[in-house]
Amino acid sequence: SRDNKTSQYIYIGSKCQNNPGDILSLILRMVGIMPPVNRPDRDEYVSLNDSKVDEKYDFLFEKYNRTDVDLYGTGFDFGSITFPKNDTFGFKNGQAFTPLIPQLYKMMGQRRNLSFNDLRIANQIYCRDRCNDTKLVCLNGGFENPKNCGSCVCPFGLNSTTNCSTLYESSQNCTIKEVIQLNNSKTFENFLYTGVQSCYNKIKFNISTLVYITINSVETENNDTICYEGQGLEIKHRPDLGESGYRFCGNYSNFKLNTTTGYTYIFYNGTIPEHRANVTVSLRSRTQSHG
């Protein structure tokens, strides 16, 4: 480890020896990146089915106390590469965790890339002192690149060239206004995305104002068991912009989220003419919805 110079060993079995993502997930755990399912707040996002966990390995999925861990200011990240897969060691009959928002199931267990917050936490633990000579401020959850001091590493959808202050550029056939302000005179906006296009949109409103995001319908790629970053429809509406946005790959309809953060980001990436998404963001009175 970094502090006491001791060694830790990772034993790679035949089940994951040819899967770099599985190996990387194990390495991150060894160097101190805590899987989201061990977070003190995990019960706000997932439920654990104890019958699907081998009793000998219960300790792998214990929830830590808030006083015992540092979350580094990050939110619960369904897109973390450390999130358990369906065949994770210690599970008996498939995925033991169920998201409280069922539509997020396909975000869990990806092994393609480190999520932004995986990188951000690793940077906080091991690299935060590398760029002390610069006064760079990276916005919206971004952090200074320890390999290139003076530049930012930004959450998906935000530009490093502008210190994470602006959106990726949408494709030319995306004609929706990039940034939209909601207020008393403009209380809602409907976003209709169709076919092959990439759109990056931001909706702004007063902080603490309750805003509803209604996913009226989504029809996007549904071939993979995992919904990866940059696929389908993604909604960023939570306080930590570094947290993976809620992603929807497949067919969904009439589903609501809510937020009081003062912003909502909508990213759409359609890859065939049949793909589409219809989303409404509105200022409304309180009714039941998901967080």
Phi and psi in degrees as a GROMACS rama.xvg file:
@    title "Ramachandran Plot"
@    xaxis  label "Phi"
@    yaxis  label "Psi"
@TYPE xy
-69.2146  -35.713  ARG-2
-80.5886  -46.9432  ASP-3
-110.02  9.54888  ASN-4
63.8582  15.7  LYS-5
-83.0281  162.193  THR-6
-101.811  148.899  SER-7
-125.565  146.743  GLN-8
-117.57  141.839  TYR-9
-114.835  124.785  ILE-10
-100.837  120.847  TYR-11
-100.041  117.667  ILE-12
-87.8386  174.592  GLY-13
-64.3974  -25.4973  SER-14
-68.5655  -27.5259  LYS-15
-126.227  5.32484  CYS-16
-66.02  -22.4851  GLN-17
-104.77  14.7417  ASN-18
-119.292  98.2623  ASN-19
-56.9841  -33.9813  PRO-20
-64.2218  -39.9782  GLY-21
-64.6714  -42.4239  ASP-22
-64.7681  -42.4013  ILE-23
-63.2271  -38.9028  LEU-24
-59.5906  -42.3998  SER-25
-65.5613  -41.6538  LEU-26
-60.8351  -44.0885  ILE-27
-60.5802  -40.1404  LEU-28
-64.3243  -38.8442  ARG-29
-66.8297  -29.7984  MET-30
-94.7961  8.37098  VAL-31
107.889  8.308  GLY-32
-86.2061  110.657  ILE-33
-78.2937  127.821  MET-34
-58.9545  144.668  PRO-35
-55.6538  -31.9991  PRO-36
-71.1803  -9.71042  VAL-37
-96.2075  -4.22357  ASN-38
-64.5082  150.298  ARG-39
-60.7718  -27.5477  PRO-40
-97.0219  14.4951  ASP-41
-60.2721  -30.586  ARG-42
-67.7279  -12.986  ASP-43
-79.9561  -10.0668  GLU-44
-127.348  -32.7025  TYR-45
-138.618  157.126  VAL-46
-115.733  149.23  SER-47
-107.435  127.359  LEU-48
-94.1121  99.8585  ASN-49
-59.9794  -28.218  ASP-50
-67.9657  -15.1005  SER-51
-96.7353  5.40945  LYS-52
-112.257  129.171  VAL-53
-63.4449  127.157  ASP-54
-55.994  -30.8821  GLU-55
-65.166  -20.2832  LYS-56
-118.519  20.9118  TYR-57
-53.7136  -35.8459  ASP-58
-62.1186  -24.8815  PHE-59
-67.5471  -20.7619  LEU-60
-121.033  22.6675  PHE-61
-70.8954  146.955  GLU-62
-89.4288  125.783  LYS-63
-79.6564  157.222  TYR-64
-79.168  149.204  ASN-65
-60.7355  -30.6566  ARG-66
-77.9158  -10.5826  THR-67
-101.366  -9.96354  ASP-68
-134.72  154.574  VAL-69
-107.281  121.247  ASP-70
-90.2401  -2.95845  LEU-71
54.7061  31.8707  TYR-72
72.4477  14.8358  GLY-73
-98.6636  156.137  THR-74
-93.3435  174.947  GLY-75
-66.4803  126.478  PHE-76
-116.444  99.8525  ASP-77
-63.6368  -21.1226  PHE-78
-93.1147  4.65317  GLY-79
-63.102  142.08  SER-80
-70.072  -11.7228  ILE-81
-91.6762  -2.14046  THR-82
-67.6769  131.662  PHE-83
-57.6308  142.205  PRO-84
-87.9446  172.091  LYS-85
-59.5132  -33.335  ASN-86
-106.127  27.1532  ASP-87
-59.1945  141.915  THR-88
-54.6282  125.397  PHE-89
107.578  -19.6076  GLY-90
-83.0952  143.746  PHE-91
-98.7813  -43.0319  LYS-92
-136.685  61.8961  ASN-93
86.1044  -170.973  GLY-94
-57.4159  125.172  GLN-95
-90.5071  -12.0865  ALA-96
-106.522  137.797  PHE-97
-120.452  126.383  THR-98
-69.494  140.234  PRO-99
-66.9213  -23.2174  LEU-100
-102.249  99.0966  ILE-101
-55.8424  -29.9583  PRO-102
-65.1577  -11.2884  GLN-103
-93.2936  4.06022  LEU-104
-55.7298  -38.7989  TYR-105
-76.1143  -2.5212  LYS-106
-82.9844  -21.3663  MET-107
-82.227  133.829  MET-108
90.3594  16.9736  GLY-109
-68.5349  145.691  GLN-110
-129.976  25.7805  ARG-111
-85.1796  -46.9145  ARG-112
-146.843  157.828  ASN-113
-64.6726  139.045  LEU-114
-73.475  166.097  SER-115
-57.8992  -43.7179  PHE-116
-70.9515  -26.577  ASN-117
-58.2099  -47.0604  ASP-118
-65.5667  -41.7162  LEU-119
-63.3099  -42.5642  ARG-120
-68.4614  -42.4364  ILE-121
-59.4094  -39.7995  ALA-122
-64.1678  -40.9573  ASN-123
-63.0552  -38.9516  GLN-124
-75.0218  -42.697  ILE-125
-114.083  -20.2188  TYR-126
-127.349  5.75243  CYS-127
-65.8554  -16.8653  ARG-128
-98.0353  6.69483  ASP-129
-78.653  -21.8054  ARG-130
-121.508  42.1694  CYS-131
-67.5641  -19.9238  ASN-132
-83.1602  -10.7449  ASP-133
-102.101  158.049  THR-134
-114.999  30.0601  LYS-135
-67.6455  136.553  LEU-136
-113.749  115.382  VAL-137
-96.5861  127.721  CYS-138
-91.6814  169.633  LEU-139
53.1335  40.4898  ASN-140
88.643  -2.57815  GLY-141
-71.1601  165.528  GLY-142
-139.726  158.244  PHE-143
-70.706  135.712  GLU-144
-71.6559  113.413  ASN-145
-67.1317  -17.1869  PRO-146
-92.2983  -8.7349  LYS-147
-152.288  71.615  ASN-148
-54.5124  138.27  CYS-149
101.243  -3.68892  GLY-150
-127.241  159.033  SER-151
-106.72  149.357  CYS-152
-104.245  125.841  VAL-153
-118.748  153.844  CYS-154
-60.3756  155.403  PRO-155
-53.3308  134.006  PHE-156
97.6811  -9.74349  GLY-157
-118.823  142.363  LEU-158
-83.7842  130.248  ASN-159
-72.7971  -24.7437  SER-160
-70.72  -16.2014  THR-161
-118.288  28.0267  THR-162
57.6606  34.8458  ASN-163
70.7952  22.7426  CYS-164
-94.9339  -15.9192  SER-165
-126.067  162.853  THR-166
-83.0685  158.181  LEU-167
-54.422  153.915  TYR-168
-78.3543  130.261  GLU-169
-73.9724  159.87  SER-170
-66.4166  156.297  SER-171
-60.6218  -28.9819  GLN-172
-84.8707  4.32323  ASN-173
-93.3112  107.724  CYS-174
-100.361  5.35727  THR-175
-73.1805  136.754  ILE-176
-57.071  136.47  LYS-177
-65.7467  -46.9319  GLU-178
-123.748  129.799  VAL-179
-127.823  134.872  ILE-180
-103.961  127.354  GLN-181
-100.804  141.382  LEU-182
-158.659  -168.201  ASN-183
-63.4595  -27.9016  ASN-184
-90.9198  -17.2642  SER-185
-133.359  97.5076  LYS-186
-96.8647  -6.88877  THR-187
-157.372  162.789  PHE-188
-146.266  135.486  GLU-189
-104.553  133.963  ASN-190
-115.684  118.131  PHE-191
-115.858  114.72  LEU-192
-110.869  135.784  TYR-193
-139.492  139  THR-194
68.6183  -151.728  GLY-195
-83.8389  103.225  VAL-196
-166.273  159.708  GLN-197
-121.996  123.254  SER-198
-127.315  136.888  CYS-199
-128.391  112.653  TYR-200
-128.506  148.94  ASN-201
-127.902  134.697  LYS-202
-114.937  127.266  ILE-203
-111.095  148.086  LYS-204
-160.197  171.135  PHE-205
-65.8915  135.766  ASN-206
-59.8772  140.692  ILE-207
82.9035  -9.70622  SER-208
-72.689  129.992  THR-209
-77.6649  121.91  LEU-210
-123.526  138.499  VAL-211
-106.375  135.663  TYR-212
-110.689  110.516  ILE-213
-103.867  116.092  THR-214
-87.304  95.003  ILE-215
-66.0904  -42.7241  ASN-216
-163.31  147.023  SER-217
-139.906  131.626  VAL-218
-135.73  97.156  GLU-219
-132.169  -178.596  THR-220
-55.5595  137.635  GLU-221
-136.447  23.6124  ASN-222
-80.7  -39.0178  ASN-223
-84.6954  154.563  ASP-224
-78.1766  -14.6095  THR-225
-116.617  140.037  ILE-226
-98.7002  106.512  CYS-227
-89.4237  163.021  TYR-228
-56.3183  133.233  GLU-229
88.1723  3.36417  GLY-230
-107.198  149.753  GLN-231
58.6321  -137.105  GLY-232
-110.031  133.749  LEU-233
-129.045  132.65  GLU-234
-116.23  122.646  ILE-235
-108.996  113.416  LYS-236
-141.519  3.96302  HIS-237
-97.9412  163.802  ARG-238
-58.545  -34.8103  PRO-239
-94.3082  105.412  ASP-240
-69.5861  -16.2139  LEU-241
-74.3695  -22.8246  GLY-242
-63.4284  141.015  GLU-243
-55.5523  132.311  SER-244
-64.6597  159.608  GLY-245
-73.5798  120.134  TYR-246
-107.292  143.434  ARG-247
-130.857  109.562  PHE-248
-117.058  124.436  CYS-249
120.542  -150.482  GLY-250
-115.923  122.601  ASN-251
-140.596  157.816  TYR-252
-154.986  150.402  SER-253
50.5583  60.5239  ASN-254
-127.616  134.941  PHE-255
-116.699  142.27  LYS-256
-122.199  163.167  LEU-257
-139.611  160.653  ASN-258
-156.862  154.975  THR-259
-128.016  22.1479  THR-260
-76.7235  -17.8953  THR-261
95.2234  0.279015  GLY-262
-156.123  157.098  TYR-263
-145.126  133.797  THR-264
-109.584  137.876  TYR-265
-123.786  122.825  ILE-266
-117.948  129.032  PHE-267
-125.941  130.22  TYR-268
-130.722  101.275  ASN-269
-98.0987  138.053  GLY-270
-116.186  -10.6677  THR-271
-136.821  159.51  ILE-272
-58.0428  -25.9061  PRO-273
-79.4525  -12.0331  GLU-274
-71.5911  145.642  HIS-275
-164.34  161.453  ARG-276
-153.804  143.744  ALA-277
-132.112  115.372  ASN-278
-130.766  136.38  VAL-279
-118.075  131.383  THR-280
-114.36  125.587  VAL-281
-146.635  151.571  SER-282
-87.6374  117.96  LEU-283
-143.514  164.52  ARG-284
-71.0373  161.257  SER-285
-68.2415  125.333  ARG-286
-138.084  172.019  THR-287
-70.4094  135.399  GLN-288
-162.251  179.415  SER-289
-91.1918  155.515  HIS-290
